Amino acid sequence: MPDSQPRRPDDNAPDSADAAPTDGAPALVLSGARLTDGRTVDVRLSGSRIEAVGTAGSLATRGPRIDLRGYLLLPAPAEPHAHSDSALTADSAGPDGPGPASHRAEDIQRRATEAALLQLGHGATALRAHVRIGDVRGLAALEAVLQTRRALRGLADLTAVAVPRLLTGVAGADNLAMLRDAVKMGAAVVGGCPDLDPDPTGYTAAVLEVAAEHGCPVDLHTDGDDPTRLARLAAMAGGLRPGVTIGPCAGLAHLPLDTATRAADRLAAAGITVVCLPQGGCAGSERRTAAPVRLLRSAGVRVAAGSGALRDTANPVGRGDPLEAAYLLASQHGLRAEHAYAMVSTTARSALGLPDVRVEAGFPAELLAVRGERLPAVLSLAYSRIVVHRGRVVARTSAVREYCDSDADAAAGPDLPRQGRSDSGAGPGN
């Protein structure tokens, strides 16, 4: 008998109204996958949901079957802090670059799509992109990212955050009107950077007002190095629904311990989520450190992890890989591997307002299979990956490592015929 029986999907779940295009297709079985609790299971997917989970070899299907022996099966990561409009622009900067990156809508859309596909290949099936609006570019970048969202339908879920530069005074009046237009266009989240406005408190108040008008979440950029400003934000945002997220908050790590602890307590009491960026900064942030993750978690703050800049001028070597973010949380911040991975998966999805994912019947079929047997090893050498979005394999990365023969056979030539060990059914790759 299967360990986990089918149950009726939740019709009120956020993804049920926008059903996957594969609904009605034959069920897909992922066979022989290892779970983090050590079990080896078969998982049957039907439409956009997990239909059943059973012991290895117990689930039959008339549809396709994917052999996941040697893979660890995980809830898919989500990307809570991307910059799609500026992604992949690093090569245009510097003395040897061709000049400023093009801001034509079609070029922004091309870069945003490529960036989203890169992150999807790493495993992120849901992304939140912060997009600049206002100034001379108006809403062009937002429209390009929204076009990317439509182009990615069925591959990944992309939501846009409208990010105006100024919102107060005479200079901010037009941007405030544009922010409201951005929400009407399709920006699902209201954001911005109050640190850059002459009146940060007024900026925050304006964002919260627009969010309340439209029932939108709020996602603000802040360095978090001003405890007084953080206290005001917590007081203003406390209890707002559907919720407030801030990040990257690297400045919190540079405050005295007692000051940072008080700030964390206020954020926890207000129910504010913090998104840290272990892989580096993002546009508008000069800090190369990350937020004090353990301090925030100890205070009860919900902390997710994002990637931030993806090969733009803020971080020319950004990778956009959530597993690398989890690796850094484990290796540099001392988190256990399961807690680090939860920050890029379970907690990141929660920050985006998405339903929880577990490898159990009835949950969304948002999954990542990574070659390896245990989570710490997967975070260290996560090369080969299979990504499932809404019950369908949408990306696959395969890596094979080969070794040359011994010195005695070196004269035979430069071929690399010898592959790594393939014990435990792991196969020749990594």
N, C-alpha and C positions, 0 to 999 in steps of 0.2 A: 504494500500500500504506500502511496506517496506520503512523505512527511508533512506536506502542506497542501491542503485541499483548496480548490477554487472557491472564491467568494465573489459576491456581486460587486462590480466596480462602483465607486462613489460617483454618482452623477453630478455632484456639485464640485468635484475636483477641478482645478484650474485648467487641466488639459483636456477635459471631456468634451467641452463645447467646440474645441478645435481638433477634431479627431484626426488621428494619423491616417495618411492616405493608404496605409497597408491594412486597415481594418477590413476584415472579410477575406484576407489572404490566408493560405494554409498556415497552421501553427508552426513555429520554429522551435526546435529543441536544442538547447546548449547542453551537451553531454559531457560528463566526467569532469566538471569544474570543481575546483577546491574553493571552499569558503574560508573566511578568516577564523572560524571556530574549529577548523580542521576537517570538517566533513567533506566528502566528495559526493557531488549531487548531479542530477539532471534538472534542468530548468526549462519548462515549456512556456513559450510566449504566445499570446494570442492578441492580435491587434496591438494596442499600446500598453497592455498590461501583462504582468506575470500571471499565468493561469495556474501553474502548479509547480511544486518543487518536490522532488523525490530522491531516494537513494539512487546511486549510479546504476543505470540500466533498467530502471523501473518505469520510465515514461516512454510510451509509444507515440508515434505521430505519423501521419501520411505525408507531412510536409518535409521541408529540409531539416537537416541535422548538422550541427557544427561540433566537431570534436575539440573540446577544451581541456583535454588531459595535459597537465603541465602548466595550466593557467590558474591564476587566482581571480575569482569573480567578485567584483566590488560594485557598490552603487556608483554611478557615474559622477565625476566631479562637475562643478559648475563654476563659472568665472564671474565673480561679483564686481570686478573693477577693471574693465578694459577701456582703452582709448582708441576706438576703431577709426575715427576720422584722422588721427595723426599716426596711425600704425604704419610701419614699413617706410618711413620717410628719412631714416638716418643716412642712407647713402647719398641723399641730395645735399647734405650739409658738409661743412669742412672745406679746406682749400682745394681739394681734388674733386669735390662734388660738382654736379652740373648746375647747381643753383637751387633756389628755394623750390620745395616740392609744389607740384601743381595742386591748385585748389579748385579745379574744375570738377563739377559734380560727378562726371563719369570716372575721373581718376580717383576721387575719394571712394566711390563705390567699388572700384576694382581693388583698391588697397584694403578696404574694409572687408570685402568678401574673402580675399586671400588670407587676411589675418584671422578671420573667423574659422576658415577651413584648417589653418594651421592649429588653432586651439582645439578644434573638433578632433583632429587627428591625435592630439594628446589626450583626449577623453572628455573634454568639456562639451556637454550637449546643451547647455544653457549659458548664455552670456548676457551681461549687462554692460552696455557701452555708454560712456560719458562723452557727450558730443557738444562742442562749443557752438553757441549761437550768438548772434548779435554782431556788433562792429560792422565792417563793410561787407562781410560775407553773409550776413542775415541768417536765413534758415537753410541755405544751400547744403551745408554739410549734414544737417539733420535729415533733409530729404534724401541725400545719398545713402545714409545709413539705414533709413527706413526702406529704401529700395533693396539694400542688401538683406534686410530682414525678410522681405518678401521672396527674394531669390533663394534664401536658405530654407524656405518652408519644407518640412519633411526631413531635413538634415540636422538642423539645430534651431533652438529657440533663442532669438536675439531681441532684447528690449533696449530702448534708448532712453538715456537720461539727458534732459535739456540743461545745458550749463551756460548761463549768461555770465559775463564778466562783471558788470556793474549793475546794481539795481536801485541805488539811492541817488537822490539829488536830480538835477536836470539831466545829467548824462545817463542816469539809469532809467528815466521814464520810458524811453522808447524800448529799452531792453525788457522792462517789466511787461509792456504790451506784447512784445515778441514772445516772451515766456508763455503767456496765455495762448498765443497762436500756436506755439510749439506743441502744447498739450493737445490742442484741437487737431493738429496734424497727425498725431500718433505717438508722441513722446509719452511713455508710460510712467515715467518718474520725473520729479522736479528736483533739480540739483543746483550746484554752483559752488563757488569758493568765496565764502565771506571774508577770509583773510585778506583778499585782494581789494576789497571795497573800503572806501574811507570810513564807512559806517557799518562795521561787521554786524552789529546787533540789528540795525535797520534792514540789512540785507537778509539776515536770517528770518526776520519777521515777514518780509515780503515773500520769501520762498514758502514759508509755512502757510501764509494766507492763500497763495495760489494753490498749494497742495490741498488745503482744506476745501477750497471751492470745487475742485475737480475730484476729490477723493483719491488722490495719488500718493504713493510713498514719496519720501524725501531721502536724497542721498547727497551729502555735502562733503566737499573736499576741505579738510582742515589739517594743519600740522599738529594742532593740539598742544602747542608750547605755551599758551596763555591760559592759566587755570581759571582766571576770572571770566574770560570769554567762554570757556567750556561750561562753567557753572551757569552762565546766562543761557547758553544753548540748551542745557539739560532742563532748566526751569521752563523755558519756552516750549520745548518739544515733548516734555513728559506727557505720556498718555495719548499722543497723537496717533490716530489710526489711519492707514494701515501700517504706519511705522516710520522710524527715522534711522538712517544709517549714516555713519561718518567714517572718514578715513583719509589718509593712511595713519595719521596720529603718531608719526615717528617722534615728534617733539616731546611727547609724554615721557619718552625714555631719557630725556635730558633734564627733567625736572627733579628736584629733591624728592626722595622717596616718600616722605610724609605728604608732600604736596600732590604727587602723582597718585598716591593712594586715595586721598580725599576726592580727587577728580574722578577716579575710577568708581568710587562709591556713588557719586552723583550720577554718573552715566548709567550704572546698574539700576539705580532707583528709578531713573527716567525710562528704562526699557530701551535704551539706544544701543544699536548694534555697531560694533567697530570692525571695519575691514582693514587688516594690515597687509603690507606688501613685502614679504620676506625677500623677494628677488630684486628689490631696488625701488627707486622712486618712480614718480609719474609726472606728467605735465603739471607744472606749477609747484612742484615740490623739490626742494634742494637737499633734503635729508637722504642719506644713504643707509641709515639704520632703520630698523623696524620698530613698531610699537611694542611696549613692554607686555608681551602676550601673557606671560604667567601672572603678572600682577593684575591685569584686567580680568583674566579668568578667575583668579582667586576672589576678586570682588564681586563676581557673579555677572560680569558683562558677557554678552554673547559675542564671541570673536570669530570672524571668518577670515579667510586668507584669499587674496587675489594676486594677479600677476602685474597689474599696472601697465607701464609702457612696454610696447612690443616693437623693438628696433626703431625707435624714433629718437629725436635729439635728447630727450630726457634719459633714455636708457638704450643706447645703440645696440646692446647685446641682449636685450630682453627676449626671453624665449616663450613666454606665454604658456608655460607648462605647469599645470596644477600639482603634478607629482613632484616636480622640483621644489615648488613652494612648500609642500608637505615635508620633503626631505630636509629643507633648511630649518623648518620649525622643529624637527626632531634633532638635527645635528647641532644647531646653534642656540636654540631656545630650550632644549632639554625636555621636550614633550615626548611622551610615548608615541610610538608609530601610529597606533589606532586613533589617538587624540589629534595628532597632526593631520592624518588623512580626513578625519571628520570635519576639520576646519575648511577643507577645500571641497567637501562633498555635502554631508548632511547639513552642517551649519551654513555653508554657502548657499545651498538651496533654500534653506529657511530664510536667509537674508533677502533672497529674491522673491519670497512669497510663494515658493513652489512646494508641492506636496513632498512628504518624506519618501525616501526610497529605501527599501530593504529587499533582500533576496528572499522574498516570501510571496505567496499567492495573494493576488489582489493589488499589489503595489505597482507603480509605474515601471514599465520596462525601459529604464534608463540605466544602463549597465556599462561597466568597463572591465574587460578581461585583460590581465597583464601576465606575461609569462613569468612564472615564479611560484613558489609554494607558500611563502610567508610574507606578511606585509613589510617588515623591515627590509628584507631582500628586494622586494618589489620597488620600494622607494629608492633603493641604491642603484638598481640596474633595470630600469623600466623601459626596455627597448621595444619589444614586440607587444603590440596592443590591438585589441579588437573593441570597437565602440558600437554600442547599441543604443539607438534613439527610437522611442515609440515602437519597440518591438522589431526593429529592422537593423541589420548591420549597416552602418553608414560610413565607417572608416576602418581601415586595417593597416597596421604598420608591422612589417616583418624584418627582423634583423638576424643575420647569420654571421658568426665570428669564425674565421678559419685561421689555421696556424701552418707555417711551413714545416717541412720535414727537418730532421736533425742535421747537424753539420756534415755528417757522413754522406748525406744525400743532397747536399747543397748544390753540387755540380749539375744536378738534374734540371735546374732552372728555377725561375722565381714563382712557379705555381704554388698555390696555397690549398692543397687538397684536404688537409686534416682539419676536421671540425671539432668543436668542444664536446665534452662528454654529454651524453644524452640519457643520463639515468633518470629514474622516476617518471619516465614518459615525457620528459621536458623537451625532447627533440634537439636538433642541432643548433637552434638559435638561442637568443637571449631575450 
